[in-house]
Amino acid sequence: TAITRASKRGVLIKGGKYLEAISELDTLALDKTGTLSTGKLKAYKVEALEGYTEKEIIEIAYGLEYHSEHKIAEAIINLGRENNSRLFGYKDVEIMPGMGIKGTRKKVTYYLGNESLVDSIIGLESCDLDCEETESIVSYVLDDKTIIAHIHMSDELRRETKEAVSSLKKLGVKNIVMLTGDNEEVASKIAEELDISYEAELLPEHKMQFIKNLKEKDQTVVMVGDGINDSPALALSDVGIAMGAAGTAIAIETADIVLSSDNLFSLPYLFKLSKETKRTIQINIYLSLFIKFSFFVLVLLNATSIALGAFLGTNLLWLAVLIGDMGASLLVILNAMRVGRKKFHSGKMLPKK
């Protein structure tokens, strides 16, 4: 019943055990881009270096990212289209998980990615102030020798993020941590705004290791994400939740629960539904045992009712069979049907108090 009602509100649950596990969570891990934020990055500044023009940099980046499905790739592809840039083909295109992408054109290998990519190709120590942290998201364009451009992008939190996180805390979710590949400064600013902890500059394997470390401490971990980089962590967590509308196919396939509405208020609804379901199960167990025990006592009384006549004894026996068995089953079913029937705010997923 709970799973059916959840599906009608855009929350697709692949099994009852996942709904139950949510009520027992110790840590909620949230990806940033596409989960806490809109994921719709916009490139607003291109700094061309080493004699390249802005037009040339946009063409290089456009051609490289045309092969990628990442949120950053979407922003750069849009930038290329807005500038009517030429789309050049690249050889040996390779996506470098958690770092960026590379490809070869006219015997020159170009790279586009984050600081981890810069460090792996030329080393951060050789960049000086070119790699200085900012509060924007920066992608670096490189050739085999040096950084040839910075592309600055901005990303905004979803308008419901702050209220949804606050609602989760009110529901008893105490340990909420943001996992992101963004730099320390960007991550700390967002975490401070939401009043949650964070881990910055993480590669996919780092996110997975973070989840693994928590599980080794016997913690129940719920992970929420939307991208290819989140898939290993989603698979390893006790419950993986994917943002459906903005999520990649692999993240949705890996996840145990899919939020098809992409509304973060689905999370408080899901946690409240999980607690309500668990409470209803417990009530049903105790209710069933109480009814069975009560009529078991009546059956015992039936043995002493001979002195009151055969009529009373026969009726007590039938009463125990009909009400004690069928009645208990009906009460349990009716009580279970109450789960998830509360009314909801218009446009939100959070139940009214």
VENQUIJO-V796787 format. One record per residue. N is the residue number from 1. PSI is psi in whole degrees, -180 to 180 (999 if undefined). Layout:
N_PSI, N_PSI
This chain:
1_-47, 2_-42, 3_-40, 4_-46, 5_-37, 6_-40, 7_-32, 8_-17, 9_19, 10_15, 11_108, 12_113, 13_127, 14_1, 15_148, 16_-29, 17_-29, 18_-38, 19_-39, 20_-40, 21_-32, 22_-37, 23_-14, 24_12, 25_149, 26_-36, 27_134, 28_115, 29_130, 30_127, 31_155, 32_-65, 33_118, 34_-9, 35_-68, 36_-32, 37_170, 38_-26, 39_-2, 40_83, 41_150, 42_123, 43_121, 44_-6, 45_133, 46_120, 47_105, 48_137, 49_174, 50_35, 51_-2, 52_152, 53_162, 54_-39, 55_-44, 56_-41, 57_-44, 58_-39, 59_-42, 60_-49, 61_-41, 62_-47, 63_-40, 64_-53, 65_-9, 66_-21, 67_0, 68_157, 69_7, 70_158, 71_-38, 72_-39, 73_-40, 74_-42, 75_-41, 76_-37, 77_-42, 78_-39, 79_-43, 80_-41, 81_-39, 82_-32, 83_9, 84_42, 85_150, 86_143, 87_107, 88_148, 89_151, 90_148, 91_158, 92_43, 93_131, 94_126, 95_128, 96_99, 97_129, 98_-2, 99_-50, 100_-141, 101_153, 102_157, 103_159, 104_134, 105_129, 106_45, 107_12, 108_130, 109_123, 110_148, 111_149, 112_124, 113_-157, 114_-169, 115_-31, 116_-38, 117_-44, 118_-45, 119_-39, 120_-25, 121_-51, 122_-10, 123_133, 124_-29, 125_-20, 126_-1, 127_-21, 128_-132, 129_-7, 130_-22, 131_19, 132_137, 133_145, 134_173, 135_0, 136_167, 137_126, 138_129, 139_139, 140_136, 141_128, 142_157, 143_-162, 144_-16, 145_-37, 146_172, 147_131, 148_-7, 149_155, 150_135, 151_116, 152_135, 153_154, 154_151, 155_133, 156_148, 157_150, 158_149, 159_-23, 160_-1, 161_-51, 162_-45, 163_-37, 164_-43, 165_-42, 166_-41, 167_-39, 168_-41, 169_-40, 170_-27, 171_0, 172_8, 173_101, 174_-39, 175_98, 176_126, 177_137, 178_128, 179_124, 180_154, 181_-3, 182_163, 183_169, 184_-41, 185_-44, 186_-46, 187_-44, 188_-36, 189_-45, 190_-43, 191_-39, 192_-39, 193_-36, 194_-8, 195_51, 196_167, 197_171, 198_160, 199_122, 200_166, 201_46, 202_135, 203_168, 204_-40, 205_-28, 206_-40, 207_-43, 208_-41, 209_-36, 210_-45, 211_-42, 212_-42, 213_-40, 214_-41, 215_-31, 216_-20, 217_15, 218_32, 219_145, 220_120, 221_130, 222_127, 223_133, 224_125, 225_-179, 226_-12, 227_175, 228_-40, 229_-21, 230_-14, 231_-45, 232_-41, 233_-38, 234_-42, 235_-35, 236_-29, 237_161, 238_-38, 239_120, 240_129, 241_125, 242_140, 243_107, 244_-53, 245_-39, 246_-3, 247_155, 248_161, 249_-40, 250_-35, 251_-42, 252_-40, 253_-37, 254_-33, 255_155, 256_-24, 257_139, 258_127, 259_93, 260_-22, 261_-17, 262_22, 263_122, 264_-17, 265_-11, 266_-30, 267_-52, 268_-39, 269_-45, 270_-43, 271_-38, 272_-41, 273_-40, 274_-46, 275_-41, 276_-40, 277_-45, 278_-42, 279_-40, 280_-41, 281_-45, 282_-43, 283_-43, 284_-39, 285_-49, 286_-39, 287_-44, 288_-44, 289_-40, 290_-45, 291_-44, 292_-44, 293_-41, 294_-45, 295_-20, 296_-40, 297_-40, 298_-37, 299_-39, 300_-39, 301_-26, 302_-33, 303_-24, 304_3, 305_5, 306_-35, 307_-22, 308_-6, 309_154, 310_-30, 311_-48, 312_-41, 313_-43, 314_-42, 315_-36, 316_-38, 317_-46, 318_-36, 319_-42, 320_-40, 321_-51, 322_-53, 323_-41, 324_-34, 325_-64, 326_-41, 327_-43, 328_-43, 329_-44, 330_-42, 331_-42, 332_-44, 333_-47, 334_-39, 335_-38, 336_-32, 337_-13, 338_-20, 339_130, 340_14, 341_2, 342_151, 343_157, 344_153, 345_145, 346_125, 347_-1, 348_168, 349_-1, 350_125, 351_149, 352_151, 353_999
